[in-house]
Amino acid sequence: MQNYNFTFVSFLVLITYFGSVFLVKFEKIDRVKQRRFWNTILLASFLISGILGLILAFLIDQKLSIKWYLPMLWWHVETGIIMAIVSIFHFFWHLKYFEGICGKRKKYKAKLAH
């Protein structure tokens, strides 16, 4: 069984994120650059994890075996951890957006009821 670095990777992402929050707070970087950085990390981790996941699924589906299967699986999981953690930040940044959608839906349903 392969060892994954869940704790280390999570800690590294969280420290980096809170470091970027600190830099924004003390105006060393602006919020737009901070979010652009994290959106880029989210996109990169999504692409790496997603593409590797598709390749792995194809290999399993076709019952193919390649010698670099385990390293590919390792990178798929590691980038998936990064993606999941950054996705949580991303979700909270856009929470008002989701509340707006849910709020509008409730208002719309209330109009239909009358």
Backbone torsions as a table, in degrees:
resi	resn	phi	psi	omega
1	MET	NA	139.9	-177.3
2	GLN	-84.1	144.5	175.3
3	ASN	-93.0	132.5	175.9
4	TYR	-108.8	156.6	-175.7
5	ASN	-101.5	50.6	-175.4
6	PHE	-56.3	-51.0	-176.5
7	THR	-64.2	-47.1	-178.1
8	PHE	-64.4	-47.4	-178.8
9	VAL	-63.9	-43.4	178.5
10	SER	-60.4	-46.6	179.5
11	PHE	-61.1	-44.4	-179.6
12	LEU	-62.5	-43.9	179.3
13	VAL	-65.2	-45.0	-179.2
14	LEU	-63.8	-43.6	178.5
15	ILE	-62.3	-42.8	179.0
16	THR	-64.6	-42.0	179.9
17	TYR	-63.7	-50.4	-178.8
18	PHE	-67.5	-27.0	171.7
19	GLY	-64.6	-40.3	178.8
20	SER	-69.4	-34.7	175.2
21	VAL	-63.0	-42.2	178.0
22	PHE	-60.4	-44.9	179.6
23	LEU	-63.3	-37.4	177.0
24	VAL	-66.8	-44.6	-178.0
25	LYS	-59.9	-38.8	-179.7
26	PHE	-97.1	18.9	171.8
27	GLU	55.9	36.2	174.1
28	LYS	-84.9	-30.6	171.4
29	ILE	-136.5	157.2	178.6
30	ASP	-92.4	163.3	-175.2
31	ARG	-61.4	-35.1	-179.5
32	VAL	-63.0	-44.5	178.8
33	LYS	-66.0	-37.9	178.8
34	GLN	-62.9	-48.0	-178.9
35	ARG	-67.6	-36.6	177.6
36	ARG	-62.3	-42.2	177.6
37	PHE	-59.4	-49.4	-177.0
38	TRP	-70.5	-32.7	174.7
39	ASN	-66.4	-35.7	176.5
40	THR	-66.8	-42.0	176.7
41	ILE	-62.5	-42.6	178.9
42	LEU	-62.1	-45.8	179.7
43	LEU	-63.4	-47.2	-178.6
44	ALA	-62.0	-45.7	-179.4
45	SER	-66.3	-36.1	176.7
46	PHE	-63.6	-47.4	-178.3
47	LEU	-64.1	-45.6	-179.0
48	ILE	-64.1	-51.7	-178.4
49	SER	-64.1	-42.9	-178.2
50	GLY	-66.6	-46.5	-179.7
51	ILE	-65.5	-43.7	177.2
52	LEU	-63.4	-38.0	177.4
53	GLY	-62.3	-41.4	177.8
54	LEU	-64.9	-43.1	178.2
55	ILE	-62.2	-45.8	179.7
56	LEU	-62.8	-41.4	178.2
57	ALA	-63.4	-40.7	177.8
58	PHE	-62.4	-46.1	-179.8
59	LEU	-60.6	-42.9	179.5
60	ILE	-67.1	-44.4	-178.6
61	ASP	-61.4	-39.2	-178.4
62	GLN	-88.7	1.6	-179.4
63	LYS	56.0	42.5	178.3
64	LEU	-99.5	145.7	178.8
65	SER	-124.7	128.3	176.9
66	ILE	-126.5	153.9	-174.3
67	LYS	-70.1	-21.6	-179.7
68	TRP	-101.2	25.1	176.6
69	TYR	-60.8	-50.0	-177.3
70	LEU	-65.0	-43.3	175.2
71	PRO	-61.6	-36.6	178.3
72	MET	-65.9	-42.0	177.8
73	LEU	-63.2	-40.8	179.8
74	TRP	-60.4	-47.9	180.0
75	TRP	-65.9	-35.8	177.2
76	HIS	-59.5	-45.9	-178.8
77	VAL	-70.3	-45.4	-178.3
78	GLU	-60.7	-45.8	179.0
79	THR	-70.8	-28.6	174.4
80	GLY	-64.4	-37.9	176.4
81	ILE	-62.3	-47.5	178.7
82	ILE	-59.1	-47.9	-178.7
83	MET	-59.2	-43.5	-177.9
84	ALA	-63.9	-42.7	-178.9
85	ILE	-68.0	-45.9	-180.0
86	VAL	-66.0	-32.4	176.9
87	SER	-61.5	-34.1	177.3
88	ILE	-64.0	-45.2	176.4
89	PHE	-59.7	-46.4	-177.0
90	HIS	-60.0	-42.6	178.2
91	PHE	-59.5	-46.7	-178.5
92	PHE	-69.0	-31.0	175.1
93	TRP	-62.5	-34.3	-175.2
94	HIS	-105.0	20.2	-177.5
95	LEU	-60.7	-39.8	179.2
96	LYS	-63.0	-34.8	176.6
97	TYR	-61.0	-47.8	-179.6
98	PHE	-68.0	-36.9	176.1
99	GLU	-63.7	-37.1	177.9
100	GLY	-63.5	-41.1	178.5
101	ILE	-64.5	-47.1	-179.4
102	CYS	-66.2	-39.5	179.2
103	GLY	-64.9	-42.4	178.8
104	LYS	-65.3	-38.4	179.5
105	ARG	-63.8	-41.4	178.8
106	LYS	-64.4	-42.5	178.4
107	LYS	-63.3	-40.4	-179.6
108	TYR	-63.9	-45.1	178.5
109	LYS	-64.1	-35.6	178.8
110	ALA	-65.3	-38.4	178.6
111	LYS	-65.8	-39.8	-179.5
112	LEU	-66.9	-31.9	-178.2
113	ALA	-69.6	-25.7	-176.9
114	HIS	-88.8	NA	NA
